């Protein structure tokens, strides 16, 4: 689910959520927070997008892991050492179909029977912002 979709849902149903369910930063708060924790340098601070298409992953978690690894790889190529994840979601990527049919004919008449099925294949799609965090800003674990 994209962040904007969640925000819209909360705003439409605001009376169903406690007051401290979420907060929204002002422009000044966002600027202050951004300047304290990360530095966006030229080439970094770039929006990245990738998917799990072609990954050997079958579970939703495996596909999400593939997306995260690909985002980290793209960020590293830019010289970034982190990602601000903007969202991961499902995307239809094609379909697979199968079928079976049987027919018989005799004289001037014929009968046929067929059955088929298809399934949509999904892959994960993710996007984020490549960032650079100064080493002295990284919290120790």
N, C-alpha and C positions, 0 to 999 in steps of 0.2 A: 504494500500500500504506500502510495506516495504521501509525503508529509502534507502537501496542500489538501489532499483528499481527507486526511484525518482532521486537519484544522477546520475544514468546511463542515464535516460531520459534527464536530464538537460545537461549533458556532450555531448550527441548526438546532442542536439539542442541549444548549448550555445549561438548562435547568436540571438535567440529569447527572451533571458532573459536579464534584465538590469544587469549591473555589480554588483550591491549590492543585487541581489536576494538571494544569499546564500553565506556563507563563510565556509571555511574548516580550522579547527584548525591544527596547526602543532603539532608534538609529544610533544614539550616543552610547548606549550600553553595549551594543554590538561592536561598535568601533573600539571602545575601551577594552572589551574582552579580546577582540582580534589582535590588538596591538600588544597585549600582554602574553599571549600564548603561542601565536604562530606568525611567521613572516612569509608573505607571499612575494616571491622574487620573480623576475621575468622568466617565463618558461614554466615556472611552477605556478600554483594557483590556477591551474588550467583544468577545465572540466573534462572528465574522462568518462567514457562509456564503453561497456563490453557486455558479452553474454557468455553463457555456458555452452553455446552451440559448438558441437564437435568435441566436447569434453567426454571422457569415459566416466560418466557419473549417472547413476540411475535414480538415486533418491533426491528429494528436494534439498536436503542438507548438503549432499555431495555436489549438486549443481550450484548451490549458494557458495560453497567453499571454492569451487572453480572460478566463479565470478570474482570473489575476493582476491584470489591469487593473481588473476589477470589484471585487476585494478592496481594491486600493489606493484606488479611488474611494470605496468605503464607509468606509474608514478615514479618508480626508481629510475627509469630511462630518462625522465625529465630532471633528475637530481633532487626530487622530493623525497622526504623520509616519512610521510604519513598521508592519510586520506581522510577527508571529512565525507563520510558516506551519506549520500543524498537519498538513496533508495535501491531496493532490490525487489523485483517482482517477476511474475510469470508472463511469458510472451509465447503466443502460438507460433510454432515453427514449421508446420507441415502436418501431414497426416499419413497414416498407413491403412491400407485396405486389404481385405481378403474376401474371397467369395468361392462358392461352389455351385455348380449347376449340373443337371442331369436331364437328358432328353432321350425320348424313344420315338421311333417312327415305324409304322407298319401300314402298308397299302397307301391309302390316301389320307391318313390322319397321323398327327404327331402330338405328343404331350411333352411338356417341359416343366421343370421345377428348378428354382434357383434361390439361393440365400446369400447374403453378403453382410459385411460389417466393416466399419472403419473407425479409427480412433485418431484424435488430434494429438500431436506431439507438442509438448511444451518445453521450453528452456527458460532459464533464468536470465534476466537482463539487469544490469546494475550500473549506477552512475555515482560519481563522487567528484570531489575537488582535491587535486594534488596539492599538498601543503609541505612546508618545511618548518620543522620545530627546532629551534636552537637547542643544542645539547644541554645547556644550563637550565632550560625551561622544562625538561622532561622530569617528571616526578619519579623518585626512586620507589621500587616496589618492596 
